[in-house]
Amino acid sequence: QMQLVESGGELVQPGASLRLSCAASGRTFSVYTMAWFRQAPGKEREFVAAFTWNGDTYYAGSAKGRFTISKDNGRNTVYLQMNSLKPEDTASYYCAAREGPTARSPLAYSYWGQGTQVTVSS
């Protein structure tokens, strides 16, 4: 089993920056693809970004150019740096992990955190 714990979500104004963290434990972190998803009220959970076990990164179109995913194998932590935040970024953000290559469907991920709330509002 792998345990994932997210942190860093809060209420911010449009245009602000925020960094989310996801601390992992219980498995060999370095061999997993780690991803961030988000889910707004009444909407499906959607892919945001992923960092594969071999160092490749992938982004949703809405995140490209504004968000950066990074991974610290020494700290067993994955980060999501979010810049130029917009009200439409408001959602619960979830960290997820899977063995193997990246995937954009939440169904492909075996392990999930409990989520952290990001609210972008003036």
N, C-alpha and C positions, 0 to 999 in steps of 0.2 A: 504494500500500500504506500501511496505517496500522499502526504498532507501538504496542502497549499493554503497560505494565509496572506490575504491582500491587505494593504494599508495605503493611506495617502489621499483618499477621496475626501472632498470637502466642497463647500459652497464658494465659488469664485465668480468674478465679473467677466463679461465677455472680453476677449483679448488677453486674458491672464494665462499663466503657465502653471502646470501641476505635474508632479512626478508620482506615479503609482509604483508600489513595490509589491512583490510576491515572493515570500519566503517559502522554500520547499524543504521537506524532510522526509526521510523514510526510504528513499530509493537513490540510486546513482543518478544524480541530477544531470550530469554532463551528457548522458546518452539520450536524453529526452528532447523532443520538440516542445517548446513552451510557447503558449499563445495567450493573447488577450482577446476577450469577447466583450460585448456590451449588450445590455437589454434595457430599452426604455419601456415605460408602462404601456401596455396594450400592443407591444411589438414583439417580433421574434428576436431571439438572441442572434447577434450578428458578429461576424469575424472583424477584428480590428487589425491585429498584427501577429506575426509569429517569428520565432527565432529557432532555426533548426539545430539539431545536434551538431552539424558540421559547420555552423556559422552563417548560413544564409538567412536573410530576412525577407519577409513578405508583408505587404500592407494592403488594406482595403483602400479603394479610391478616395474615400472620405478622410482617410488618415495620412495619405501620402503627402509628404512635404511639410506636415505639421507635427506628426507624432514620430517618435523614435523608440524602437524596442532594443533593449540591450540585456546582456546576460552576464552575470558574474559567477562563474563556476566555483570559485573559492568561497564565496558567501552563500552559494545555493540560492541565489536570488535573481529574479528577472524584473526588469524595470520597464515602465512605459512613460517616457517623457512626452508630455502633451503641451504644445505651444499654440498660441492664437486660438484659444478655446472659443467655441460658439455655443449659443443656447441649444442648438441641435445635438451637441455632444453630451447633453444631460442624459444620464443613464446609470444603471448599476454596472460596474466593470468587474469582469470575472477573469481570473487566471486559470489556465487549463494546461494539462500535460498529456502527451502521448508518446509512445515508442514508435519510431519510424519517421518518415518524411512529413513535411507540413501538410495540413489539410485545412480547408476553410469551413467545413461543416462541423458544428458542435458535436454531432453524433460520433465523430471520429476520435474524440478525446475521452480518455478513461478517468482522468482525475480533475477535480474542480475545487476551487476555493469557494468561500461563502459570499464573496462579492464586496465591493466598496463603492459607496455612492458618490458620484460626481454630479454636481449641480452648477450649471453656468447660467447666471441670472444677474441682471442689474437691479 
